[in-house]
Amino acid sequence: MLISADSLLRRRDLAEAIGAALAAAAAGHGYRKAAAAAGAPVSTTRWWLRRFRDIAESVRVWFSVLAHDLDPLLAPILATGTALGDGVEAIAVAARAASLRLAPVEPWAFASKASRGRLISNAGWPWASAG
């Protein structure tokens, strides 16, 4: 099955909306403000955040390795203080590395493509033990 770069597997909402909620939560906002940032229902957003927190370490590792593959001279990615924040930061750094090396790319479209659409899928990450 082909997944558009603006979508995630088994999700009706666009990757950009899900990413907005994740970024808001990483910035310290609660799930209600994250839902408002995404323009999504609170219950849906709460599920996204819960799922991302469950796999945040795998996301952080995957995107950190990808970022350093794209830019071998990249400095270590600094911790943010939360697993969710670390995962979101790793996605942002990897997307920036891809933009500089390959072509400009939106962070959440990049996250969708790099995760094969499975960023928060309950179908699991095929390349990581979590999920």
Backbone as XML, in Angstrom:
<?xml version="1.0"?>
<chain id="A" units="angstrom">
  <residue number="1" name="MET">
    <atom name="N" x="0.833" y="-1.163" z="0.000"/>
    <atom name="CA" x="0.000" y="0.000" z="0.000"/>
    <atom name="C" x="0.889" y="1.241" z="0.000"/>
  </residue>
  <residue number="2" name="LEU">
    <atom name="N" x="0.573" y="2.187" z="-0.847"/>
    <atom name="CA" x="1.314" y="3.433" z="-0.904"/>
    <atom name="C" x="0.661" y="4.453" z="0.017"/>
  </residue>
  <residue number="3" name="ILE">
    <atom name="N" x="1.477" y="5.160" z="0.771"/>
    <atom name="CA" x="1.006" y="6.191" z="1.690"/>
    <atom name="C" x="1.528" y="7.527" z="1.184"/>
  </residue>
  <residue number="4" name="SER">
    <atom name="N" x="0.646" y="8.485" z="1.041"/>
    <atom name="CA" x="1.051" y="9.821" z="0.647"/>
    <atom name="C" x="1.923" y="10.423" z="1.748"/>
  </residue>
  <residue number="5" name="ALA">
    <atom name="N" x="2.840" y="11.302" z="1.369"/>
    <atom name="CA" x="3.745" y="11.913" z="2.348"/>
    <atom name="C" x="3.006" y="12.796" z="3.341"/>
  </residue>
  <residue number="6" name="ASP">
    <atom name="N" x="1.782" y="13.197" z="2.998"/>
    <atom name="CA" x="1.043" y="14.057" z="3.929"/>
    <atom name="C" x="0.139" y="13.254" z="4.851"/>
  </residue>
  <residue number="7" name="SER">
    <atom name="N" x="0.256" y="11.936" z="4.811"/>
    <atom name="CA" x="-0.615" y="11.058" z="5.593"/>
    <atom name="C" x="0.195" y="10.071" z="6.412"/>
  </residue>
  <residue number="8" name="LEU">
    <atom name="N" x="-0.482" y="9.472" z="7.366"/>
    <atom name="CA" x="0.094" y="8.384" z="8.142"/>
    <atom name="C" x="-0.833" y="7.182" z="8.040"/>
  </residue>
  <residue number="9" name="LEU">
    <atom name="N" x="-0.271" y="6.004" z="8.128"/>
    <atom name="CA" x="-1.015" y="4.768" z="8.015"/>
    <atom name="C" x="-2.154" y="4.713" z="9.029"/>
  </residue>
  <residue number="10" name="ARG">
    <atom name="N" x="-3.341" y="4.411" z="8.562"/>
    <atom name="CA" x="-4.540" y="4.232" z="9.382"/>
    <atom name="C" x="-4.960" y="5.494" z="10.140"/>
  </residue>
  <residue number="11" name="ARG">
    <atom name="N" x="-4.596" y="6.653" z="9.642"/>
    <atom name="CA" x="-4.979" y="7.917" z="10.264"/>
    <atom name="C" x="-5.724" y="8.761" z="9.255"/>
  </residue>
  <residue number="12" name="ARG">
    <atom name="N" x="-6.829" y="9.325" z="9.652"/>
    <atom name="CA" x="-7.624" y="10.190" z="8.785"/>
    <atom name="C" x="-7.007" y="11.584" z="8.703"/>
  </residue>
  <residue number="13" name="ASP">
    <atom name="N" x="-6.413" y="12.033" z="9.807"/>
    <atom name="CA" x="-5.847" y="13.373" z="9.855"/>
    <atom name="C" x="-4.494" y="13.418" z="9.153"/>
  </residue>
  <residue number="14" name="LEU">
    <atom name="N" x="-4.171" y="14.587" z="8.638"/>
    <atom name="CA" x="-2.904" y="14.757" z="7.940"/>
    <atom name="C" x="-1.726" y="14.689" z="8.906"/>
  </residue>
  <residue number="15" name="ALA">
    <atom name="N" x="-0.597" y="14.289" z="8.393"/>
    <atom name="CA" x="0.617" y="14.211" z="9.205"/>
    <atom name="C" x="0.945" y="15.573" z="9.815"/>
  </residue>
  <residue number="16" name="GLU">
    <atom name="N" x="0.676" y="16.648" z="9.092"/>
    <atom name="CA" x="0.955" y="17.995" z="9.596"/>
    <atom name="C" x="0.133" y="18.303" z="10.845"/>
  </residue>
  <residue number="17" name="ALA">
    <atom name="N" x="-1.123" y="17.874" z="10.872"/>
    <atom name="CA" x="-1.976" y="18.099" z="12.046"/>
    <atom name="C" x="-1.486" y="17.272" z="13.233"/>
  </residue>
  <residue number="18" name="ILE">
    <atom name="N" x="-1.153" y="16.033" z="12.983"/>
    <atom name="CA" x="-0.631" y="15.174" z="14.048"/>
    <atom name="C" x="0.688" y="15.738" z="14.563"/>
  </residue>
  <residue number="19" name="GLY">
    <atom name="N" x="1.521" y="16.195" z="13.640"/>
    <atom name="CA" x="2.781" y="16.806" z="14.023"/>
    <atom name="C" x="2.590" y="18.067" z="14.850"/>
  </residue>
  <residue number="20" name="ALA">
    <atom name="N" x="1.590" y="18.862" z="14.526"/>
    <atom name="CA" x="1.311" y="20.081" z="15.304"/>
    <atom name="C" x="0.946" y="19.721" z="16.740"/>
  </residue>
  <residue number="21" name="ALA">
    <atom name="N" x="0.173" y="18.670" z="16.897"/>
    <atom name="CA" x="-0.194" y="18.226" z="18.248"/>
    <atom name="C" x="1.031" y="17.710" z="18.999"/>
  </residue>
  <residue number="22" name="LEU">
    <atom name="N" x="1.864" y="16.937" z="18.329"/>
    <atom name="CA" x="3.072" y="16.420" z="18.960"/>
    <atom name="C" x="4.027" y="17.550" z="19.342"/>
  </residue>
  <residue number="23" name="ALA">
    <atom name="N" x="4.177" y="18.524" z="18.462"/>
    <atom name="CA" x="5.054" y="19.660" z="18.746"/>
    <atom name="C" x="4.525" y="20.483" z="19.914"/>
  </residue>
  <residue number="24" name="ALA">
    <atom name="N" x="3.204" y="20.679" z="19.967"/>
    <atom name="CA" x="2.613" y="21.428" z="21.090"/>
    <atom name="C" x="2.846" y="20.694" z="22.400"/>
  </residue>
  <residue number="25" name="ALA">
    <atom name="N" x="2.666" y="19.383" z="22.398"/>
    <atom name="CA" x="2.899" y="18.602" z="23.611"/>
    <atom name="C" x="4.376" y="18.629" z="23.996"/>
  </residue>
  <residue number="26" name="ALA">
    <atom name="N" x="5.266" y="18.572" z="22.994"/>
    <atom name="CA" x="6.696" y="18.624" z="23.267"/>
    <atom name="C" x="7.099" y="19.974" z="23.863"/>
  </residue>
  <residue number="27" name="ALA">
    <atom name="N" x="6.343" y="21.013" z="23.516"/>
    <atom name="CA" x="6.610" y="22.353" z="24.057"/>
    <atom name="C" x="6.041" y="22.525" z="25.459"/>
  </residue>
  <residue number="28" name="GLY">
    <atom name="N" x="5.377" y="21.481" z="25.968"/>
    <atom name="CA" x="4.882" y="21.513" z="27.336"/>
    <atom name="C" x="3.397" y="21.766" z="27.478"/>
  </residue>
  <residue number="29" name="HIS">
    <atom name="N" x="2.694" y="21.859" z="26.367"/>
    <atom name="CA" x="1.250" y="22.071" z="26.434"/>
    <atom name="C" x="0.528" y="20.756" z="26.701"/>
  </residue>
  <residue number="30" name="GLY">
    <atom name="N" x="-0.607" y="20.831" z="27.345"/>
    <atom name="CA" x="-1.415" y="19.659" z="27.617"/>
    <atom name="C" x="-2.159" y="19.195" z="26.372"/>
  </residue>
  <residue number="31" name="TYR">
    <atom name="N" x="-2.871" y="18.092" z="26.519"/>
    <atom name="CA" x="-3.527" y="17.517" z="25.352"/>
    <atom name="C" x="-4.650" y="18.396" z="24.807"/>
  </residue>
  <residue number="32" name="ARG">
    <atom name="N" x="-5.274" y="19.219" z="25.627"/>
    <atom name="CA" x="-6.323" y="20.119" z="25.120"/>
    <atom name="C" x="-5.738" y="21.193" z="24.210"/>
  </residue>
  <residue number="33" name="LYS">
    <atom name="N" x="-4.629" y="21.794" z="24.624"/>
    <atom name="CA" x="-3.976" y="22.795" z="23.768"/>
    <atom name="C" x="-3.367" y="22.136" z="22.533"/>
  </residue>
  <residue number="34" name="ALA">
    <atom name="N" x="-2.864" y="20.921" z="22.696"/>
    <atom name="CA" x="-2.326" y="20.191" z="21.546"/>
    <atom name="C" x="-3.443" y="19.909" z="20.547"/>
  </residue>
  <residue number="35" name="ALA">
    <atom name="N" x="-4.623" y="19.564" z="21.048"/>
    <atom name="CA" x="-5.769" y="19.321" z="20.169"/>
    <atom name="C" x="-6.157" y="20.597" z="19.431"/>
  </residue>
  <residue number="36" name="ALA">
    <atom name="N" x="-6.130" y="21.709" z="20.137"/>
    <atom name="CA" x="-6.453" y="22.984" z="19.492"/>
    <atom name="C" x="-5.429" y="23.317" z="18.415"/>
  </residue>
  <residue number="37" name="ALA">
    <atom name="N" x="-4.149" y="23.057" z="18.681"/>
    <atom name="CA" x="-3.096" y="23.318" z="17.698"/>
    <atom name="C" x="-3.276" y="22.462" z="16.450"/>
  </residue>
  <residue number="38" name="ALA">
    <atom name="N" x="-3.791" y="21.256" z="16.639"/>
    <atom name="CA" x="-3.981" y="20.331" z="15.520"/>
    <atom name="C" x="-5.325" y="20.502" z="14.841"/>
  </residue>
  <residue number="39" name="GLY">
    <atom name="N" x="-6.238" y="21.168" z="15.525"/>
    <atom name="CA" x="-7.593" y="21.269" z="14.985"/>
    <atom name="C" x="-8.285" y="19.918" z="14.981"/>
  </residue>
  <residue number="40" name="ALA">
    <atom name="N" x="-8.008" y="19.132" z="16.012"/>
    <atom name="CA" x="-8.529" y="17.768" z="16.086"/>
    <atom name="C" x="-9.285" y="17.571" z="17.398"/>
  </residue>
  <residue number="41" name="PRO">
    <atom name="N" x="-10.135" y="16.570" z="17.454"/>
    <atom name="CA" x="-10.834" y="16.282" z="18.704"/>
    <atom name="C" x="-9.860" y="15.924" z="19.832"/>
  </residue>
  <residue number="42" name="VAL">
    <atom name="N" x="-10.241" y="16.279" z="21.041"/>
    <atom name="CA" x="-9.395" y="16.023" z="22.206"/>
    <atom name="C" x="-9.112" y="14.530" z="22.364"/>
  </residue>
  <residue number="43" name="SER">
    <atom name="N" x="-10.125" y="13.696" z="22.206"/>
    <atom name="CA" x="-9.924" y="12.253" z="22.395"/>
    <atom name="C" x="-8.951" y="11.681" z="21.363"/>
  </residue>
  <residue number="44" name="THR">
    <atom name="N" x="-9.026" y="12.158" z="20.140"/>
    <atom name="CA" x="-8.111" y="11.703" z="19.094"/>
    <atom name="C" x="-6.689" y="12.142" z="19.408"/>
  </residue>
  <residue number="45" name="THR">
    <atom name="N" x="-6.548" y="13.387" z="19.795"/>
    <atom name="CA" x="-5.228" y="13.927" z="20.110"/>
    <atom name="C" x="-4.618" y="13.208" z="21.300"/>
  </residue>
  <residue number="46" name="ARG">
    <atom name="N" x="-5.422" y="12.919" z="22.293"/>
    <atom name="CA" x="-4.924" y="12.199" z="23.461"/>
    <atom name="C" x="-4.378" y="10.840" z="23.040"/>
  </residue>
  <residue number="47" name="TRP">
    <atom name="N" x="-5.057" y="10.160" z="22.108"/>
    <atom name="CA" x="-4.566" y="8.879" z="21.611"/>
    <atom name="C" x="-3.238" y="9.071" z="20.898"/>
  </residue>
  <residue number="48" name="TRP">
    <atom name="N" x="-3.125" y="10.076" z="20.023"/>
    <atom name="CA" x="-1.861" y="10.316" z="19.314"/>
    <atom name="C" x="-0.719" y="10.495" z="20.296"/>
  </residue>
  <residue number="49" name="LEU">
    <atom name="N" x="-0.958" y="11.319" z="21.309"/>
    <atom name="CA" x="0.095" y="11.609" z="22.281"/>
    <atom name="C" x="0.468" y="10.368" z="23.084"/>
  </residue>
  <residue number="50" name="ARG">
    <atom name="N" x="-0.515" y="9.596" z="23.488"/>
    <atom name="CA" x="-0.257" y="8.370" z="24.234"/>
    <atom name="C" x="0.560" y="7.403" z="23.377"/>
  </residue>
  <residue number="51" name="ARG">
    <atom name="N" x="0.171" y="7.240" z="22.122"/>
    <atom name="CA" x="0.871" y="6.322" z="21.233"/>
    <atom name="C" x="2.302" y="6.785" z="20.993"/>
  </residue>
  <residue number="52" name="PHE">
    <atom name="N" x="2.473" y="8.088" z="20.763"/>
    <atom name="CA" x="3.821" y="8.588" z="20.515"/>
    <atom name="C" x="4.698" y="8.420" z="21.749"/>
  </residue>
  <residue number="53" name="ARG">
    <atom name="N" x="4.142" y="8.661" z="22.926"/>
    <atom name="CA" x="4.927" y="8.464" z="24.154"/>
    <atom name="C" x="5.361" y="7.005" z="24.301"/>
  </residue>
  <residue number="54" name="ASP">
    <atom name="N" x="4.489" y="6.076" z="23.883"/>
    <atom name="CA" x="4.819" y="4.647" z="23.974"/>
    <atom name="C" x="6.018" y="4.271" z="23.107"/>
  </residue>
  <residue number="55" name="ILE">
    <atom name="N" x="6.174" y="4.947" z="21.985"/>
    <atom name="CA" x="7.238" y="4.584" z="21.042"/>
    <atom name="C" x="8.298" y="5.671" z="20.911"/>
  </residue>
  <residue number="56" name="ALA">
    <atom name="N" x="8.264" y="6.663" z="21.777"/>
    <atom name="CA" x="9.140" y="7.837" z="21.646"/>
    <atom name="C" x="10.622" y="7.472" z="21.592"/>
  </residue>
  <residue number="57" name="GLU">
    <atom name="N" x="11.036" y="6.512" z="22.382"/>
    <atom name="CA" x="12.455" y="6.140" z="22.382"/>
    <atom name="C" x="12.860" y="5.530" z="21.039"/>
  </residue>
  <residue number="58" name="SER">
    <atom name="N" x="12.015" y="4.682" z="20.478"/>
    <atom name="CA" x="12.313" y="4.106" z="19.161"/>
    <atom name="C" x="12.337" y="5.188" z="18.092"/>
  </residue>
  <residue number="59" name="VAL">
    <atom name="N" x="11.414" y="6.125" z="18.178"/>
    <atom name="CA" x="11.377" y="7.245" z="17.232"/>
    <atom name="C" x="12.660" y="8.070" z="17.367"/>
  </residue>
  <residue number="60" name="ARG">
    <atom name="N" x="13.048" y="8.370" z="18.603"/>
    <atom name="CA" x="14.256" y="9.163" z="18.826"/>
    <atom name="C" x="15.476" y="8.485" z="18.228"/>
  </residue>
  <residue number="61" name="VAL">
    <atom name="N" x="15.621" y="7.197" z="18.484"/>
    <atom name="CA" x="16.779" y="6.463" z="17.976"/>
    <atom name="C" x="16.764" y="6.432" z="16.449"/>
  </residue>
  <residue number="62" name="TRP">
    <atom name="N" x="15.639" y="6.056" z="15.870"/>
    <atom name="CA" x="15.530" y="5.931" z="14.409"/>
    <atom name="C" x="15.873" y="7.245" z="13.713"/>
  </residue>
  <residue number="63" name="PHE">
    <atom name="N" x="15.259" y="8.343" z="14.151"/>
    <atom name="CA" x="15.475" y="9.618" z="13.484"/>
    <atom name="C" x="16.837" y="10.219" z="13.822"/>
  </residue>
  <residue number="64" name="SER">
    <atom name="N" x="17.396" y="9.908" z="14.978"/>
    <atom name="CA" x="18.757" y="10.373" z="15.300"/>
    <atom name="C" x="19.775" y="9.701" z="14.386"/>
  </residue>
  <residue number="65" name="VAL">
    <atom name="N" x="19.632" y="8.404" z="14.201"/>
    <atom name="CA" x="20.530" y="7.680" z="13.300"/>
    <atom name="C" x="20.366" y="8.203" z="11.877"/>
  </residue>
  <residue number="66" name="LEU">
    <atom name="N" x="19.140" y="8.404" z="11.458"/>
    <atom name="CA" x="18.873" y="8.915" z="10.113"/>
    <atom name="C" x="19.492" y="10.303" z="9.934"/>
  </residue>
  <residue number="67" name="ALA">
    <atom name="N" x="19.338" y="11.164" z="10.933"/>
    <atom name="CA" x="19.921" y="12.509" z="10.853"/>
    <atom name="C" x="21.432" y="12.439" z="10.694"/>
  </residue>
  <residue number="68" name="HIS">
    <atom name="N" x="22.073" y="11.559" z="11.458"/>
    <atom name="CA" x="23.533" y="11.452" z="11.375"/>
    <atom name="C" x="23.980" y="10.741" z="10.097"/>
  </residue>
  <residue number="69" name="ASP">
    <atom name="N" x="23.138" y="9.895" z="9.531"/>
    <atom name="CA" x="23.449" y="9.316" z="8.218"/>
    <atom name="C" x="23.403" y="10.398" z="7.139"/>
  </residue>
  <residue number="70" name="LEU">
    <atom name="N" x="22.442" y="11.304" z="7.259"/>
    <atom name="CA" x="22.315" y="12.386" z="6.284"/>
    <atom name="C" x="23.390" y="13.451" z="6.456"/>
  </residue>
  <residue number="71" name="ASP">
    <atom name="N" x="23.842" y="13.650" z="7.673"/>
    <atom name="CA" x="24.875" y="14.649" z="7.966"/>
    <atom name="C" x="25.857" y="14.070" z="8.978"/>
  </residue>
  <residue number="72" name="PRO">
    <atom name="N" x="26.907" y="13.401" z="8.504"/>
    <atom name="CA" x="27.861" y="12.756" z="9.409"/>
    <atom name="C" x="28.569" y="13.729" z="10.354"/>
  </residue>
  <residue number="73" name="LEU">
    <atom name="N" x="28.589" y="15.010" z="10.042"/>
    <atom name="CA" x="29.247" y="15.996" z="10.892"/>
    <atom name="C" x="28.289" y="16.637" z="11.892"/>
  </residue>
  <residue number="74" name="LEU">
    <atom name="N" x="27.075" y="16.159" z="11.928"/>
    <atom name="CA" x="26.063" y="16.699" z="12.824"/>
    <atom name="C" x="26.458" y="16.465" z="14.278"/>
  </residue>
  <residue number="75" name="ALA">
    <atom name="N" x="26.292" y="17.496" z="15.085"/>
    <atom name="CA" x="26.567" y="17.374" z="16.519"/>
    <atom name="C" x="25.526" y="16.464" z="17.161"/>
  </residue>
  <residue number="76" name="PRO">
    <atom name="N" x="25.812" y="15.934" z="18.330"/>
    <atom name="CA" x="24.806" y="15.119" z="19.015"/>
    <atom name="C" x="23.515" y="15.923" z="19.238"/>
  </residue>
  <residue number="77" name="ILE">
    <atom name="N" x="22.411" y="15.238" z="19.144"/>
    <atom name="CA" x="21.111" y="15.885" z="19.350"/>
    <atom name="C" x="20.881" y="16.001" z="20.848"/>
  </residue>
  <residue number="78" name="LEU">
    <atom name="N" x="20.635" y="17.206" z="21.294"/>
    <atom name="CA" x="20.486" y="17.454" z="22.720"/>
    <atom name="C" x="19.152" y="16.960" z="23.250"/>
  </residue>
  <residue number="79" name="ALA">
    <atom name="N" x="19.166" y="16.454" z="24.454"/>
    <atom name="CA" x="17.943" y="15.987" z="25.113"/>
    <atom name="C" x="17.082" y="17.188" z="25.496"/>
  </residue>
  <residue number="80" name="THR">
    <atom name="N" x="15.770" y="16.982" z="25.459"/>
    <atom name="CA" x="14.837" y="18.060" z="25.798"/>
    <atom name="C" x="14.290" y="17.919" z="27.207"/>
  </residue>
  <residue number="81" name="GLY">
    <atom name="N" x="14.433" y="16.753" z="27.793"/>
    <atom name="CA" x="13.918" y="16.531" z="29.139"/>
    <atom name="C" x="12.728" y="15.602" z="29.187"/>
  </residue>
  <residue number="82" name="THR">
    <atom name="N" x="12.123" y="15.318" z="28.045"/>
    <atom name="CA" x="11.019" y="14.360" z="27.994"/>
    <atom name="C" x="11.228" y="13.423" z="26.808"/>
  </residue>
  <residue number="83" name="ALA">
    <atom name="N" x="10.713" y="12.226" z="26.908"/>
    <atom name="CA" x="10.834" y="11.275" z="25.803"/>
    <atom name="C" x="10.088" y="11.794" z="24.577"/>
  </residue>
  <residue number="84" name="LEU">
    <atom name="N" x="8.899" y="12.357" z="24.789"/>
    <atom name="CA" x="8.129" y="12.900" z="23.677"/>
    <atom name="C" x="8.900" y="14.033" z="23.016"/>
  </residue>
  <residue number="85" name="GLY">
    <atom name="N" x="9.451" y="14.936" z="23.810"/>
    <atom name="CA" x="10.226" y="16.045" z="23.264"/>
    <atom name="C" x="11.454" y="15.576" z="22.515"/>
  </residue>
  <residue number="86" name="ASP">
    <atom name="N" x="12.121" y="14.551" z="23.043"/>
    <atom name="CA" x="13.305" y="14.010" z="22.381"/>
    <atom name="C" x="12.948" y="13.401" z="21.022"/>
  </residue>
  <residue number="87" name="GLY">
    <atom name="N" x="11.813" y="12.710" z="20.956"/>
    <atom name="CA" x="11.376" y="12.135" z="19.685"/>
    <atom name="C" x="11.048" y="13.199" z="18.656"/>
  </residue>
  <residue number="88" name="VAL">
    <atom name="N" x="10.324" y="14.225" z="19.081"/>
    <atom name="CA" x="9.972" y="15.329" z="18.179"/>
    <atom name="C" x="11.228" y="16.068" z="17.728"/>
  </residue>
  <residue number="89" name="GLU">
    <atom name="N" x="12.155" y="16.293" z="18.636"/>
    <atom name="CA" x="13.411" y="16.981" z="18.295"/>
    <atom name="C" x="14.213" y="16.173" z="17.280"/>
  </residue>
  <residue number="90" name="ALA">
    <atom name="N" x="14.273" y="14.869" z="17.452"/>
    <atom name="CA" x="15.018" y="14.023" z="16.511"/>
    <atom name="C" x="14.388" y="14.078" z="15.122"/>
  </residue>
  <residue number="91" name="ILE">
    <atom name="N" x="13.061" y="14.103" z="15.058"/>
    <atom name="CA" x="12.383" y="14.236" z="13.767"/>
    <atom name="C" x="12.754" y="15.563" z="13.118"/>
  </residue>
  <residue number="92" name="ALA">
    <atom name="N" x="12.711" y="16.647" z="13.892"/>
    <atom name="CA" x="13.021" y="17.982" z="13.358"/>
    <atom name="C" x="14.464" y="18.052" z="12.843"/>
  </residue>
  <residue number="93" name="VAL">
    <atom name="N" x="15.400" y="17.497" z="13.608"/>
    <atom name="CA" x="16.809" y="17.534" z="13.200"/>
    <atom name="C" x="17.028" y="16.690" z="11.942"/>
  </residue>
  <residue number="94" name="ALA">
    <atom name="N" x="16.406" y="15.531" z="11.878"/>
    <atom name="CA" x="16.550" y="14.681" z="10.696"/>
    <atom name="C" x="15.936" y="15.343" z="9.466"/>
  </residue>
  <residue number="95" name="ALA">
    <atom name="N" x="14.798" y="15.979" z="9.634"/>
    <atom name="CA" x="14.160" y="16.671" z="8.510"/>
    <atom name="C" x="15.039" y="17.820" z="8.026"/>
  </residue>
  <residue number="96" name="ARG">
    <atom name="N" x="15.648" y="18.534" z="8.963"/>
    <atom name="CA" x="16.548" y="19.626" z="8.566"/>
    <atom name="C" x="17.766" y="19.072" z="7.830"/>
  </residue>
  <residue number="97" name="ALA">
    <atom name="N" x="18.321" y="17.978" z="8.309"/>
    <atom name="CA" x="19.468" y="17.366" z="7.635"/>
    <atom name="C" x="19.086" y="16.917" z="6.228"/>
  </residue>
  <residue number="98" name="ALA">
    <atom name="N" x="17.899" y="16.360" z="6.083"/>
    <atom name="CA" x="17.430" y="15.941" z="4.753"/>
    <atom name="C" x="17.235" y="17.144" z="3.846"/>
  </residue>
  <residue number="99" name="SER">
    <atom name="N" x="16.699" y="18.222" z="4.394"/>
    <atom name="CA" x="16.492" y="19.433" z="3.601"/>
    <atom name="C" x="17.813" y="20.019" z="3.115"/>
  </residue>
  <residue number="100" name="LEU">
    <atom name="N" x="18.815" y="19.997" z="3.961"/>
    <atom name="CA" x="20.115" y="20.551" z="3.584"/>
    <atom name="C" x="20.863" y="19.658" z="2.599"/>
  </residue>
  <residue number="101" name="ARG">
    <atom name="N" x="20.712" y="18.359" z="2.754"/>
    <atom name="CA" x="21.466" y="17.444" z="1.893"/>
    <atom name="C" x="20.749" y="17.120" z="0.588"/>
  </residue>
  <residue number="102" name="LEU">
    <atom name="N" x="19.432" y="16.962" z="0.650"/>
    <atom name="CA" x="18.697" y="16.492" z="-0.524"/>
    <atom name="C" x="17.869" y="17.593" z="-1.187"/>
  </residue>
  <residue number="103" name="ALA">
    <atom name="N" x="16.818" y="17.989" z="-0.522"/>
    <atom name="CA" x="15.913" y="19.024" z="-1.043"/>
    <atom name="C" x="15.023" y="19.475" z="0.105"/>
  </residue>
  <residue number="104" name="PRO">
    <atom name="N" x="14.516" y="20.694" z="0.043"/>
    <atom name="CA" x="13.639" y="21.161" z="1.118"/>
    <atom name="C" x="12.454" y="20.208" z="1.321"/>
  </residue>
  <residue number="105" name="VAL">
    <atom name="N" x="12.181" y="19.930" z="2.583"/>
    <atom name="CA" x="11.099" y="19.013" z="2.921"/>
    <atom name="C" x="10.430" y="19.506" z="4.200"/>
  </residue>
  <residue number="106" name="GLU">
    <atom name="N" x="9.125" y="19.351" z="4.270"/>
    <atom name="CA" x="8.392" y="19.685" z="5.486"/>
    <atom name="C" x="8.665" y="18.584" z="6.521"/>
  </residue>
  <residue number="107" name="PRO">
    <atom name="N" x="8.875" y="18.959" z="7.786"/>
    <atom name="CA" x="9.253" y="17.958" z="8.796"/>
    <atom name="C" x="8.279" y="16.792" z="8.932"/>
  </residue>
  <residue number="108" name="TRP">
    <atom name="N" x="6.990" y="17.051" z="8.920"/>
    <atom name="CA" x="6.047" y="15.960" z="9.161"/>
    <atom name="C" x="5.819" y="15.116" z="7.917"/>
  </residue>
  <residue number="109" name="ALA">
    <atom name="N" x="5.991" y="15.699" z="6.737"/>
    <atom name="CA" x="5.961" y="14.898" z="5.509"/>
    <atom name="C" x="7.196" y="13.991" z="5.492"/>
  </residue>
  <residue number="110" name="PHE">
    <atom name="N" x="8.328" y="14.537" z="5.915"/>
    <atom name="CA" x="9.548" y="13.734" z="6.008"/>
    <atom name="C" x="9.365" y="12.597" z="7.008"/>
  </residue>
  <residue number="111" name="ALA">
    <atom name="N" x="8.777" y="12.907" z="8.165"/>
    <atom name="CA" x="8.548" y="11.884" z="9.189"/>
    <atom name="C" x="7.657" y="10.774" z="8.657"/>
  </residue>
  <residue number="112" name="SER">
    <atom name="N" x="6.654" y="11.150" z="7.874"/>
    <atom name="CA" x="5.763" y="10.154" z="7.284"/>
    <atom name="C" x="6.532" y="9.241" z="6.333"/>
  </residue>
  <residue number="113" name="LYS">
    <atom name="N" x="7.300" y="9.836" z="5.447"/>
    <atom name="CA" x="8.056" y="9.027" z="4.484"/>
    <atom name="C" x="9.115" y="8.172" z="5.167"/>
  </residue>
  <residue number="114" name="ALA">
    <atom name="N" x="9.844" y="8.765" z="6.097"/>
    <atom name="CA" x="10.932" y="8.033" z="6.757"/>
    <atom name="C" x="10.422" y="6.886" z="7.623"/>
  </residue>
  <residue number="115" name="SER">
    <atom name="N" x="9.199" y="7.006" z="8.126"/>
    <atom name="CA" x="8.627" y="5.935" z="8.950"/>
    <atom name="C" x="7.718" y="5.016" z="8.139"/>
  </residue>
  <residue number="116" name="ARG">
    <atom name="N" x="7.716" y="5.225" z="6.827"/>
    <atom name="CA" x="6.849" y="4.451" z="5.930"/>
    <atom name="C" x="5.379" y="4.600" z="6.305"/>
  </residue>
  <residue number="117" name="GLY">
    <atom name="N" x="5.028" y="5.785" z="6.800"/>
    <atom name="CA" x="3.654" y="6.067" z="7.188"/>
    <atom name="C" x="3.275" y="5.552" z="8.558"/>
  </residue>
  <residue number="118" name="ARG">
    <atom name="N" x="4.218" y="4.932" z="9.253"/>
    <atom name="CA" x="3.920" y="4.262" z="10.524"/>
    <atom name="C" x="4.364" y="5.037" z="11.756"/>
  </residue>
  <residue number="119" name="LEU">
    <atom name="N" x="4.489" y="6.351" z="11.655"/>
    <atom name="CA" x="5.007" y="7.129" z="12.770"/>
    <atom name="C" x="4.271" y="6.840" z="14.074"/>
  </residue>
  <residue number="120" name="ILE">
    <atom name="N" x="2.950" y="6.819" z="14.065"/>
    <atom name="CA" x="2.194" y="6.503" z="15.281"/>
    <atom name="C" x="1.253" y="5.322" z="15.069"/>
  </residue>
  <residue number="121" name="SER">
    <atom name="N" x="1.538" y="4.530" z="14.072"/>
    <atom name="CA" x="0.675" y="3.402" z="13.749"/>
    <atom name="C" x="0.726" y="2.325" z="14.824"/>
  </residue>
  <residue number="122" name="ASN">
    <atom name="N" x="-0.427" y="1.760" z="15.123"/>
    <atom name="CA" x="-0.435" y="0.623" z="16.043"/>
    <atom name="C" x="-0.113" y="-0.669" z="15.287"/>
  </residue>
  <residue number="123" name="ALA">
    <atom name="N" x="0.162" y="-0.543" z="14.000"/>
    <atom name="CA" x="0.625" y="-1.696" z="13.211"/>
    <atom name="C" x="2.085" y="-1.990" z="13.523"/>
  </residue>
  <residue number="124" name="GLY">
    <atom name="N" x="2.741" y="-1.067" z="14.184"/>
    <atom name="CA" x="4.111" y="-1.297" z="14.644"/>
    <atom name="C" x="5.168" y="-0.782" z="13.708"/>
  </residue>
  <residue number="125" name="TRP">
    <atom name="N" x="6.315" y="-0.646" z="14.268"/>
    <atom name="CA" x="7.509" y="-0.246" z="13.520"/>
    <atom name="C" x="8.237" y="-1.505" z="13.116"/>
  </residue>
  <residue number="126" name="PRO">
    <atom name="N" x="8.402" y="-1.761" z="11.848"/>
    <atom name="CA" x="9.074" y="-2.994" z="11.431"/>
    <atom name="C" x="10.565" y="-3.018" z="11.733"/>
  </residue>
  <residue number="127" name="TRP">
    <atom name="N" x="11.158" y="-1.877" z="11.972"/>
    <atom name="CA" x="12.594" y="-1.820" z="12.175"/>
    <atom name="C" x="12.997" y="-1.598" z="13.619"/>
  </residue>
  <residue number="128" name="ALA">
    <atom name="N" x="12.046" y="-1.571" z="14.522"/>
    <atom name="CA" x="12.360" y="-1.341" z="15.940"/>
    <atom name="C" x="11.617" y="-2.360" z="16.798"/>
  </residue>
  <residue number="129" name="SER">
    <atom name="N" x="12.135" y="-2.602" z="17.971"/>
    <atom name="CA" x="11.505" y="-3.589" z="18.840"/>
    <atom name="C" x="10.228" y="-3.059" z="19.474"/>
  </residue>
  <residue number="130" name="ALA">
    <atom name="N" x="10.126" y="-1.750" z="19.663"/>
    <atom name="CA" x="8.907" y="-1.181" z="20.256"/>
    <atom name="C" x="7.822" y="-1.086" z="19.202"/>
  </residue>
  <residue number="131" name="GLY">
    <atom name="N" x="6.583" y="-1.101" z="19.634"/>
    <atom name="CA" x="5.480" y="-0.899" z="18.706"/>
    <atom name="C" x="4.723" y="-2.112" z="18.549"/>
  </residue>
</chain>
